[in-house]
Amino acid sequence: MSVPVYGDAKDVQFAPTRKKVEALSGKIVKVSGPLVVATGLQEANMADVVRVGEQRLIGEILNMTGDSASIQVYEETSGLGPGAKVETTGMPLSVELGPGMLENIYDGIQRPLPEIRDLTGSNITRGIEVPALNRERVWHFDPVVQPGTAVSGGDVIGTVQETTAILHKIMVPPQMAGTIKSITGGDFTVDQTVAVLTDAAGVDHELNMIQRWPVRIARPYAQKFAPNKPMNSGQRIIDTLFPIAKGGTAAVPGPFGSGKTVVQHQLAKWSDVDVVVYIGCGERGNEMTDVLMEFPELTDPRNGEPLMKRTVLIANTSDMPVAAREASIYTGITIAEYFRDMGYDVAVLADSTSRWAEALREMSGRLEEMPGEEGYPAYLASRIAQFYERAGCIRCIGSDADRRGSVTAIGAVSPPGGDISEPVSQATMRIVKVFWALDSSLAYARHFPAINWLTSYSLYVDSLKPWYEATFGEEYMANRDKAMSILQQESELQEIVRLVGQDALSPADRLTMETAKMIREDFLQQNAFVDIDSYSEYRRQYLLLGLILHYDAECRDALEKNAPMHKLFAIPARVDIGRAKSVPSDEYEQVYAKIAADMTAQIKEIIAGGEEQ
């Protein structure tokens, strides 16, 4: 299998064309934490992966000065000293792409943690070399092309049923083209030859089920489109008020304890995408444990399969070497692009990009680079932009013009003290189009998701409007705008209430406060521990919000007819609306219709009673 090299995607060639020096070695002259300086590597390439010391620790060349190379080591460097040997591999930091990634859990440089645990126990042995894809597991390969077929990069040549939820498509590596000389179906390991491709020069290339790709290079695509379909997360405040499009970008900033990880977990569980790549970048171990314990037991509402069947986990916990955090983000987005190239919708959830930025800051400091704001490197904003720019809705390369896929990138940001004026938050806000601002006061009040409806925004609302109107009619967006207006009015009225008390408000303003309370408690608030309420489909959201706004409209009409306010607030239907989100999924349409009918009858009865107090 040919290996692409480091550089711009358009310039990616294959290994035979790259200058590669076999067994080139140097000596360490300096060790500073994860940064190692070695000499004697003048023939090495920038971004080459190297093996450091007797334990052959994995590292990557960051910069070159003459024959001196600064190396970022992705493992613990204690015990290393000057004079130790450094060997180059002649290739950049790459990931293995193929069957076996789903249901797996990797560290930041794509080492499979379950297999390492079986070999060495609960702690990762330094320098351990375990292939990312299991070389012993057998997969059933079904060819979809015949010998003599002309193919180009990205064309599907066969399929493997990787899990019950995902059909893995074996593709021709990008930048390769030619004619299929032979192809064989049957049971193979990932490194066995399944096809032979003859290129234009008449050279035969053996193809197996593995592709390797440098993590810092975006995989190529034919065309990029503006996102125009929403990603259904099952979270009402996200889907209705601040939606994200498939192929879009979003940030989840918030102080400690505000529920960033809760929101990320909910998105990973319920988003209507084909594949989820969850990156725990510098996460606490117990939070990754929650994912590992929960996901195998949760059922995907779309296909009834366990959620792990469509999930890749990258666990780079806070006790792992800091340098590997920097690589974990790129590892995750590259895996996501690979599944995107098959025509799937993929969500990348990075938790959290702040800890990734901290790793950049530490390495920059050790390299003695000129610091930028708050000690972060001057290139922080461009690195963050590079990550989020790899999201998008695209037409895949290859001869199949109808194959489209998307990568949706959602990153959590952990600003110190919740101050979003700090560099990581600001650099993220400049590039992403959805901002879900978490509020610790909401979290402490047990309001989850703790997304503040006054400070959050989505720039996809206008581009998604045609889809909403085509699916649900014009009323959907009208209801959304009405709900946002009521919540805004409530914020303004609360200032008056704090000064002079609620009794000073007019009946109409009192109703606004009451409706806003219903929107907050009965619609926006969800219980992640109750399955019925944890996930809410679009139609259910539409009907539930419509029910609350119907109550508001009916009561305003009644107030104009001099109906007593306290009786309108005390109708039995109010209690039913509060319980509406707990109605089973197969009953809610009938129940909501009955609540609406009962509510209308009860309000009419109050109006008929006149001004009786």
C-alpha positions as MATLAB code, in Angstrom:
seq = 'MSVPVYGDAKDVQFAPTRKKVEALSGKIVKVSGPLVVATGLQEANMADVVRVGEQRLIGEILNMTGDSASIQVYEETSGLGPGAKVETTGMPLSVELGPGMLENIYDGIQRPLPEIRDLTGSNITRGIEVPALNRERVWHFDPVVQPGTAVSGGDVIGTVQETTAILHKIMVPPQMAGTIKSITGGDFTVDQTVAVLTDAAGVDHELNMIQRWPVRIARPYAQKFAPNKPMNSGQRIIDTLFPIAKGGTAAVPGPFGSGKTVVQHQLAKWSDVDVVVYIGCGERGNEMTDVLMEFPELTDPRNGEPLMKRTVLIANTSDMPVAAREASIYTGITIAEYFRDMGYDVAVLADSTSRWAEALREMSGRLEEMPGEEGYPAYLASRIAQFYERAGCIRCIGSDADRRGSVTAIGAVSPPGGDISEPVSQATMRIVKVFWALDSSLAYARHFPAINWLTSYSLYVDSLKPWYEATFGEEYMANRDKAMSILQQESELQEIVRLVGQDALSPADRLTMETAKMIREDFLQQNAFVDIDSYSEYRRQYLLLGLILHYDAECRDALEKNAPMHKLFAIPARVDIGRAKSVPSDEYEQVYAKIAADMTAQIKEIIAGGEEQ';
ca = [
       0.000    0.000    0.000;
       1.382    3.369   -0.933;
       1.737    5.988    1.779;
       0.925    9.664    1.177;
       3.469   12.175    2.374;
       3.273   15.347    4.387;
       2.323   18.565    2.602;
      -0.673   20.163    0.989;
      -3.409   17.731   -0.089;
      -3.066   18.703   -3.733;
       0.639   17.896   -3.579;
       0.250   14.511   -1.902;
       2.143   11.876   -3.813;
       3.009    8.345   -2.903;
       5.993    6.931   -1.152;
       8.056    5.934   -4.189;
       8.412    9.625   -5.176;
       9.494   10.823   -1.765;
      13.091   11.089   -0.703;
      13.385    8.631    2.121;
      16.539    7.896    4.035;
      16.621    4.438    5.513;
      17.799    4.028    9.104;
      18.913    7.646    9.387;
      19.875    8.230   13.003;
      21.085   10.982   15.281;
      21.941   11.644   18.941;
      19.994   13.468   21.623;
      21.679   16.625   22.924;
      18.853   18.055   25.040;
      15.712   16.820   26.807;
      13.086   19.295   28.045;
       9.965   17.389   29.079;
       8.231   16.202   25.884;
      10.684   18.233   23.738;
      13.864   16.469   22.626;
      16.635   18.081   20.541;
      18.798   15.752   18.432;
      21.686   16.278   16.022;
      22.825   14.317   12.982;
      19.430   14.416   11.261;
      20.223   16.885    8.469;
      18.728   14.544    5.852;
      15.441   14.104    7.722;
      12.170   15.727    6.686;
       9.976   18.101    8.637;
       7.087   16.276   10.336;
       8.835   12.886   10.081;
       7.945   10.366   12.760;
      11.008    9.284   14.746;
      11.843    6.627   17.329;
      13.651    7.969   20.375;
      15.962    6.085   22.755;
      16.271    2.409   23.552;
      12.545    2.180   24.250;
      11.800    3.560   20.773;
       9.430    6.266   21.965;
       7.259    7.817   19.255;
       8.045   11.413   18.314;
       7.566   13.917   15.492;
      10.036   16.453   14.102;
       8.684   19.979   14.681;
      11.465   22.066   13.173;
      14.985   21.770   11.730;
      18.026   24.018   12.244;
      20.994   22.716   10.268;
      21.497   19.147   11.405;
      19.619   19.801   14.660;
      15.998   18.689   14.957;
      13.441   19.610   17.637;
      11.263   16.577   18.301;
       7.885   16.404   20.004;
       7.719   13.073   21.883;
       4.247   11.602   22.353;
       5.252    9.503   25.367;
       6.749   10.048   28.804;
      10.421   11.043   28.414;
      11.683   10.373   31.951;
      14.966    8.465   31.841;
      15.996    9.872   28.456;
      19.300   11.713   28.361;
      21.893   13.135   25.981;
      23.571   10.587   23.761;
      20.514    8.414   23.252;
      19.841    7.321   19.688;
      17.101    8.810   17.464;
      15.961    7.011   14.289;
      13.706    8.442   11.581;
      10.978    6.402    9.914;
      10.956    8.559    6.783;
       7.190    9.164    6.888;
       4.889   11.654    8.605;
       2.523   10.943   11.489;
      -0.207    8.937    9.792;
      -3.255    6.904   10.737;
      -4.337    3.502    9.486;
      -7.778    3.601    7.931;
      -9.801    0.469    7.328;
     -12.205   -2.059    8.886;
     -11.886   -2.402   12.644;
     -11.969    1.270   13.665;
     -15.621    1.304   14.739;
     -16.303    0.144   18.320;
     -12.598    0.682   19.011;
     -10.910    3.062   21.427;
      -7.574    4.660   20.554;
      -5.135    6.971   22.240;
      -4.098   10.287   20.642;
      -1.744    8.657   18.120;
      -4.103    5.805   17.203;
      -2.772    3.029   19.370;
      -5.619    0.610   20.240;
      -6.056    0.787   24.007;
      -8.024   -2.494   24.481;
      -5.252   -4.481   22.757;
      -2.540   -2.680   24.716;
      -4.405   -3.484   27.949;
      -4.506   -7.174   27.004;
      -0.738   -7.104   26.382;
       0.572   -4.908   29.211;
      -2.229   -4.361   31.725;
      -3.950   -1.106   32.680;
      -0.921    1.157   32.043;
       0.563    1.811   28.584;
       4.126    0.514   28.342;
       6.424    3.113   26.809;
       7.511    2.424   23.249;
       4.929   -0.302   22.690;
       4.135   -0.902   19.024;
       0.666   -2.261   18.304;
      -0.946   -1.781   14.868;
      -4.071    0.370   14.876;
      -6.009   -2.207   12.866;
      -6.071   -5.805   14.051;
      -3.989   -7.909   11.653;
      -5.533  -11.216   12.769;
      -9.228  -10.446   12.525;
     -10.859  -11.771    9.350;
     -13.368   -9.689    7.363;
     -15.648  -10.769    4.540;
     -14.855   -8.710    1.441;
     -17.516   -8.367   -1.291;
     -16.213   -6.905   -4.591;
     -18.422   -4.373   -6.378;
     -16.276   -3.976   -9.529;
     -15.063   -6.454  -12.136;
     -11.555   -7.018  -13.532;
     -10.929   -4.568  -16.378;
     -12.885   -1.739  -14.700;
     -11.227    1.689  -14.922;
     -11.081    3.291  -11.456;
      -9.754    6.492   -9.931;
      -8.997    7.707   -6.398;
     -12.004    7.386   -4.113;
     -13.852    4.761   -6.185;
     -15.403    1.947   -4.158;
     -14.025   -1.462   -5.163;
     -15.717   -3.565   -2.491;
     -17.551   -3.582    0.835;
     -17.121   -5.071    4.296;
     -19.970   -5.288    6.832;
     -17.904   -3.818    9.661;
     -20.784   -3.572   12.155;
     -24.497   -4.167   11.918;
     -24.968   -0.409   11.604;
     -22.191    0.538    9.103;
     -21.196   -0.932    5.740;
     -17.489   -0.204    5.303;
     -16.591    0.730    1.727;
     -13.117   -0.205    0.538;
     -11.909    2.613   -1.728;
      -9.057    3.196   -4.129;
      -6.508    5.453   -2.318;
      -6.660    9.115   -3.368;
      -4.184   10.103   -6.123;
      -4.266    6.577   -7.516;
      -5.924    5.583  -10.772;
      -5.813    2.779  -13.297;
      -7.510   -0.461  -14.243;
      -8.478   -3.300  -11.923;
      -6.323   -6.233  -13.070;
      -7.769   -8.715  -10.585;
     -10.099   -8.664   -7.567;
     -11.142  -11.474   -5.244;
     -14.044  -11.808   -2.824;
     -13.948  -13.829    0.389;
     -12.484  -13.694    3.886;
      -9.313  -11.642    4.353;
      -7.327   -9.876    7.026;
      -6.867   -6.140    6.485;
      -3.302   -6.485    5.190;
      -3.994   -9.241    2.649;
      -4.242   -8.298   -1.027;
      -7.833   -8.116   -2.301;
      -7.185   -6.466   -5.678;
      -4.417   -5.542   -8.086;
      -4.538   -2.163   -9.853;
      -2.519   -1.412  -12.980;
      -1.728    2.280  -13.409;
      -1.257    4.239  -16.646;
       2.454    3.400  -16.672;
       1.665   -0.336  -16.552;
       2.879   -0.740  -12.950;
       0.871   -3.128  -10.777;
      -0.184   -2.003   -7.276;
      -1.477   -4.494   -4.751;
      -4.446   -3.112   -2.816;
      -5.462   -4.320    0.610;
      -8.092   -2.938    2.991;
      -5.769   -0.423    4.686;
      -5.197    3.179    3.716;
      -2.640    5.357    5.478;
      -2.997    9.097    5.572;
      -0.989   11.908    7.231;
      -3.141   13.383    9.978;
      -2.195   17.005    9.347;
      -3.363   16.979    5.722;
      -7.045   17.255    4.834;
      -8.211   14.384    2.633;
      -9.222   15.580   -0.840;
     -12.790   16.053   -2.077;
     -14.357   16.933   -5.435;
     -16.558   19.858   -4.372;
     -17.697   21.593   -1.213;
     -21.288   22.760   -0.668;
     -22.979   25.167    1.692;
     -24.688   23.076    4.409;
     -28.479   23.093    4.011;
     -29.800   20.220    6.164;
     -29.942   20.316    9.961;
     -28.344   17.769   12.228;
     -31.024   16.451   14.592;
     -29.417   16.185   18.000;
     -32.583   15.371   19.913;
     -31.913   18.392   22.167;
     -34.794   20.852   21.892;
     -32.853   24.047   22.604;
     -30.299   23.081   19.936;
     -32.607   21.778   17.211;
     -35.308   24.425   17.534;
     -33.536   27.578   18.677;
     -29.852   27.201   17.707;
     -29.587   24.487   15.050;
     -26.392   23.187   13.492;
     -26.256   21.992    9.892;
     -24.715   18.725    8.773;
     -21.235   19.772    7.695;
     -21.316   22.761   10.048;
     -19.144   23.894   12.962;
     -20.088   24.673   16.542;
     -18.446   25.613   19.813;
     -19.632   24.757   23.318;
     -17.903   27.177   25.701;
     -18.538   27.278   29.404;
     -16.868   27.379   32.830;
     -16.081   24.331   34.938;
     -19.200   22.400   35.956;
     -21.517   24.023   33.417;
     -22.173   20.804   31.512;
     -19.900   20.880   28.434;
     -19.262   17.153   28.628;
     -22.975   16.465   29.237;
     -23.852   18.344   26.021;
     -21.069   16.552   24.091;
     -22.262   13.165   25.355;
     -25.859   13.947   24.359;
     -24.742   14.977   20.889;
     -22.650   11.816   20.544;
     -25.565    9.652   21.664;
     -28.438   11.033   19.649;
     -27.219   13.003   16.621;
     -28.685   11.676   13.351;
     -25.320   11.039   11.745;
     -23.947    7.758   10.469;
     -20.652    7.783   12.387;
     -19.508    9.574   15.555;
     -15.847   10.250   16.358;
     -15.556   11.290   20.013;
     -12.198   12.818   21.000;
     -11.538   13.046   24.733;
      -8.652   15.514   24.506;
      -7.135   15.935   27.950;
     -10.378   14.704   29.504;
     -10.681   13.336   33.008;
     -10.573    9.553   33.044;
     -13.973    9.199   34.734;
     -15.653   11.153   31.913;
     -14.230    8.804   29.273;
     -15.305    5.899   31.485;
     -18.884    7.229   31.396;
     -18.785    7.078   27.597;
     -17.333    3.565   27.583;
     -19.903    2.298   30.075;
     -22.952    4.023   28.583;
     -22.565    3.704   24.822;
     -22.654   -0.117   24.566;
     -25.932   -0.113   26.518;
     -27.652    2.702   24.634;
     -29.782    2.006   21.577;
     -29.618    4.180   18.470;
     -33.179    5.521   17.900;
     -32.660    5.371   14.118;
     -31.753    1.698   13.699;
     -32.167    0.027   17.076;
     -28.469   -0.916   17.219;
     -26.093   -0.183   20.137;
     -24.495    3.240   19.732;
     -20.973    1.808   19.854;
     -21.651    0.148   16.478;
     -21.170    3.553   14.834;
     -18.668    5.171   17.200;
     -14.887    5.619   17.250;
     -13.443    6.781   20.571;
     -10.129    8.589   20.976;
      -9.169    8.761   24.634;
      -6.328   11.067   25.436;
      -6.947   11.549   29.141;
      -5.387   14.213   31.347;
      -2.818   11.794   32.794;
      -1.396   10.935   29.354;
       1.602   12.811   27.919;
       0.621   16.348   26.999;
       2.190   16.247   23.521;
      -0.187   13.497   22.360;
      -3.114   15.875   22.936;
      -1.883   17.971   20.064;
      -2.059   14.976   17.726;
      -5.387   13.582   18.988;
      -7.506   16.291   17.343;
      -5.929   15.622   13.955;
      -6.216   11.861   14.379;
      -9.956   12.211   15.021;
     -10.717   14.540   12.115;
      -8.730   12.344    9.680;
     -10.729    9.250   10.694;
     -13.908   11.310   10.232;
     -12.849   12.407    6.724;
     -12.257    8.779    5.767;
     -15.833    7.806    6.633;
     -17.037   11.003    4.954;
     -15.335    9.851    1.750;
     -17.575    6.761    1.823;
     -20.605    9.052    1.595;
     -21.489    9.062    5.296;
     -22.470   11.918    7.593;
     -19.929   12.092   10.418;
     -19.846   14.101   13.645;
     -16.531   14.940   15.334;
     -16.864   15.879   18.988;
     -13.711   17.343   20.527;
     -13.724   17.706   24.302;
     -11.972   19.958   24.845;
     -10.053   22.140   22.400;
      -8.833   24.311   25.299;
      -6.693   21.451   26.605;
      -5.410   20.928   23.082;
      -4.456   24.612   22.960;
      -2.704   24.220   26.325;
      -0.576   21.462   24.792;
       0.307   23.835   21.927;
       1.255   26.498   24.488;
       3.486   24.142   26.421;
       5.311   22.919   23.334;
       5.666   26.464   22.013;
       7.180   27.555   25.320;
       9.695   24.710   25.282;
      10.620   25.609   21.686;
      11.267   29.155   22.986;
       8.952   30.691   20.399;
       7.757   34.254   20.801;
       4.556   33.983   22.861;
       1.296   35.607   21.841;
      -1.643   36.592   24.030;
      -1.715   34.805   27.433;
       1.336   32.759   26.449;
      -0.373   30.933   23.595;
       1.637   30.675   20.366;
       1.043   33.327   17.707;
      -0.315   30.652   15.345;
      -3.084   29.514   17.740;
      -5.916   31.069   15.696;
      -4.677   29.558   12.412;
      -4.371   26.079   13.982;
      -7.919   26.263   15.339;
      -9.150   27.464   11.936;
      -7.309   24.575   10.206;
      -9.188   22.088   12.382;
     -12.674   23.546   11.879;
     -12.113   24.198    8.163;
     -11.842   20.439    7.652;
     -15.559   20.189    8.419;
     -18.028   20.590    5.566;
     -20.553   19.016    3.234;
     -18.784   17.628    0.162;
     -19.088   15.621   -3.013;
     -16.655   12.745   -2.747;
     -13.835   12.148   -5.200;
     -14.265    9.284   -7.619;
     -16.424    8.473  -10.603;
     -19.654    8.305   -8.531;
     -20.880   11.900   -8.823;
     -23.835   11.325   -6.470;
     -21.823   10.206   -3.439;
     -21.853   12.949   -0.827;
     -20.721   13.060    2.748;
     -20.261   15.546    5.561;
     -18.134   16.178    8.625;
     -19.701   18.202   11.434;
     -17.150   19.550   13.919;
     -18.232   20.437   17.460;
     -15.612   21.525   19.943;
     -15.954   22.192   23.657;
     -14.023   25.177   24.994;
     -13.063   25.509   28.672;
     -12.208   29.174   29.276;
     -10.686   29.800   32.724;
     -13.375   31.164   34.997;
     -15.862   31.163   32.138;
     -14.217   34.246   30.594;
     -14.871   33.903   26.847;
     -12.670   36.905   26.082;
      -9.614   34.630   26.402;
      -7.721   33.706   23.180;
      -8.998   30.140   22.592;
     -12.669   31.171   22.876;
     -12.179   34.225   20.679;
     -10.251   32.336   17.992;
     -12.954   29.656   17.989;
     -15.818   32.156   17.781;
     -14.240   33.745   14.727;
     -14.411   30.497   12.753;
     -17.485   28.575   13.986;
     -21.051   29.451   13.040;
     -22.888   28.093   16.075;
     -22.225   29.245   19.607;
     -23.893   27.343   22.457;
     -22.968   29.437   25.484;
     -23.182   27.382   28.666;
     -24.212   29.099   31.866;
     -23.041   27.817   35.236;
     -26.028   29.449   36.995;
     -28.379   27.327   34.861;
     -26.312   24.232   35.631;
     -26.432   24.943   39.375;
     -30.203   25.381   39.065;
     -30.298   21.868   37.515;
     -31.416   23.215   34.153;
     -29.888   20.983   31.477;
     -28.794   21.474   28.781;
     -27.400   24.585   30.489;
     -27.312   26.588   27.227;
     -28.097   30.269   27.735;
     -30.814   31.234   25.223;
     -29.929   34.940   25.413;
     -26.206   34.733   24.621;
     -26.162   31.756   22.221;
     -26.605   32.057   18.459;
     -26.684   30.056   15.223;
     -25.755   31.500   11.843;
     -27.315   28.503   10.064;
     -30.924   29.522   10.788;
     -31.406   31.355    7.479;
     -29.793   28.635    5.341;
     -31.843   25.914    7.089;
     -35.128   27.823    6.854;
     -36.104   26.330    3.430;
     -35.659   22.802    4.827;
     -37.773   23.531    7.914;
     -40.540   25.147    5.850;
     -40.539   22.323    3.307;
     -40.746   19.708    6.076;
     -43.067   21.328    8.636;
     -44.535   24.389    6.930;
     -43.934   28.065    7.645;
     -45.332   27.731   11.167;
     -42.146   26.021   12.415;
     -39.896   29.078   11.964;
     -42.700   31.416   13.051;
     -42.985   29.468   16.325;
     -39.215   29.593   16.813;
     -39.124   33.354   16.327;
     -42.092   33.786   18.657;
     -40.442   31.695   21.388;
     -37.191   33.677   21.090;
     -39.159   36.931   21.321;
     -40.981   35.787   24.464;
     -37.712   34.739   26.148;
     -36.177   38.119   25.289;
     -39.211   39.970   26.643;
     -39.020   37.941   29.856;
     -35.424   39.074   30.375;
     -36.494   42.713   30.050;
     -39.526   42.267   32.321;
     -37.407   40.620   35.023;
     -35.601   43.929   35.464;
     -38.931   45.593   36.272;
     -39.948   42.745   38.596;
     -36.708   43.083   40.552;
     -37.365   46.806   41.032;
     -41.110   47.034   41.766;
     -42.397   43.459   42.045;
     -44.566   41.280   39.809;
     -47.846   42.960   40.833;
     -46.838   46.073   38.904;
     -46.977   44.200   35.594;
     -49.979   44.290   33.309;
     -51.933   41.040   32.738;
     -50.389   40.735   29.261;
     -46.874   41.062   30.692;
     -47.750   38.573   33.458;
     -48.798   36.151   30.712;
     -45.495   36.725   28.892;
     -43.623   35.807   32.093;
     -45.774   32.722   32.541;
     -45.345   31.560   28.930;
     -41.575   32.137   29.114;
     -41.472   29.988   32.258;
     -43.324   27.218   30.384;
     -40.886   27.461   27.442;
     -37.924   27.238   29.818;
     -39.169   24.440   32.070;
     -41.469   22.426   29.829;
     -39.607   22.769   26.523;
     -35.942   23.766   26.859;
     -35.155   21.702   29.946;
     -34.454   18.007   29.321;
     -33.594   15.086   31.560;
     -30.655   13.099   30.176;
     -31.399   10.204   32.555;
     -34.936    9.604   31.251;
     -34.914    7.979   27.812;
     -38.234    9.499   26.693;
     -37.038   13.013   27.489;
     -33.361   12.522   26.639;
     -34.080   12.403   22.903;
     -36.782   14.437   21.163;
     -37.396   14.136   17.421;
     -38.170   17.174   15.267;
     -41.908   16.609   14.932;
     -42.298   16.161   18.675;
     -40.386   19.401   19.293;
     -42.572   21.208   16.766;
     -45.832   20.003   18.346;
     -44.707   20.639   21.944;
     -43.622   24.223   21.267;
     -46.795   24.759   19.240;
     -48.824   23.582   22.261;
     -47.185   26.133   24.583;
     -47.593   28.983   22.084;
     -51.214   27.919   21.487;
     -51.817   28.336   25.238;
     -50.235   31.810   25.055;
     -52.423   32.853   22.099;
     -55.642   31.510   23.664;
     -54.935   33.240   26.979;
     -54.197   36.595   25.281;
     -57.507   36.349   23.492;
     -59.206   35.525   26.790;
     -57.559   38.466   28.584;
     -58.947   40.814   25.937;
     -62.382   39.415   26.804;
     -61.786   40.247   30.482;
     -61.216   36.676   31.622;
     -59.632   36.498   35.118;
     -55.899   35.991   34.855;
     -55.476   33.751   37.898;
     -58.019   31.262   36.538;
     -56.268   31.105   33.149;
     -52.987   30.272   34.901;
     -54.641   27.534   36.961;
     -56.400   25.491   34.267;
     -55.807   21.697   34.429;
     -54.304   21.717   30.911;
     -51.286   23.607   32.316;
     -50.356   20.546   34.347;
     -50.819   18.339   31.286;
     -48.459   20.563   29.231;
     -45.845   20.256   31.990;
     -46.049   16.462   31.711;
     -46.211   16.413   27.904;
     -42.491   15.735   27.400;
     -42.837   12.480   29.372;
     -45.471   11.025   27.041;
     -44.235    7.843   25.250;
     -42.954    8.353   21.699;
     -45.739    6.339   20.052;
     -48.535    8.265   21.810;
     -47.494   11.908   21.850;
     -49.373   13.072   18.721;
     -52.766   11.904   20.038;
     -52.034   13.102   23.587;
     -50.882   16.572   22.428;
     -54.010   16.951   20.274;
     -56.201   16.039   23.291;
     -54.343   18.519   25.548;
     -54.913   21.284   22.956;
     -58.627   20.459   22.716;
     -59.044   20.304   26.508;
     -57.139   23.592   26.904;
     -59.392   25.384   24.403;
     -62.519   24.074   26.158;
     -61.255   25.081   29.619;
     -60.354   28.612   28.494;
     -63.737   29.010   26.745;
     -65.431   27.969   29.978;
     -63.500   30.668   31.888;
     -64.451   33.290   29.281;
     -68.080   32.234   29.510;
     -67.929   32.717   33.268;
     -67.456   36.427   32.652;
     -65.655   38.572   35.083;
     -66.466   36.446   38.082;
     -63.544   36.675   40.505;
];
